[in-house]
Amino acid sequence: MNSKEMHITSSVLTGKTECFSYFLDAYGQQIFNLIVRMTGSPEDAEELTQDSFMKAFEHLSSFNGNSSFSTWLYRIAYNTKLSALRKKRKEEQTFDERVWNTISDTEAEQAMDADDEKQILLLKKALEKLTADEQALVTLFYEEEKTVADICYILHLTESNVKVKLHRIRKKLYLLMKQEDQL
C-alpha cells in the first residue's frame, strides 16, 4: 500500500471520514466497470458499487495492508457481487470437457486477435454469455490488467486455478463465437 493511502486510511480511522472520498474518486470507476461487466446492468452495478464502498468503509479497520488497497477493494466488490448473484442465478452455458481438447490454443487466440468488425462483434456477443465469474476474470486480467497474484487474492483462487480458468475461457469464447457465427 502506498504511503498516501496508508495516511488516508489512518485519517479515516481517527474520525476524518470525509477523507474516504479519496478512495471513491480513485477506484469508483474501476469497481463500477468490474461489476457492470459481471452483471451486464449499469443500474445493478451502481447499487453494488455503492454497497462495496460501504462495506469497505465499515470494515476499514480490518484492512491490514498485506495487499494494495485497490486489491482489497476489488475483493470486497467481487464478494458483494457473488452475494447478489446467489439471489439471482443465471443460466450457464456449459461445454463437454472433450470439446475443450479439440480446440488448439492457436486457433482460439487467432479468433480473438482478429481486427475485423465481424470478429469483434462476435467476441462482444460471446463475452455477454460468460458467467459472472468468467466475466470478472476477463475484466480483471485483460481490462484492468491485474496480475495473476492480485486476481488470486480478489477471487480466492490459486495461481494455477486462475491460469486454467483463463485458458478455458479463451476456448469457451472461441466456441461461443463459432456458435454465434452460425446463427
Disulfide bonds with the S-S distance in Angstrom:
none
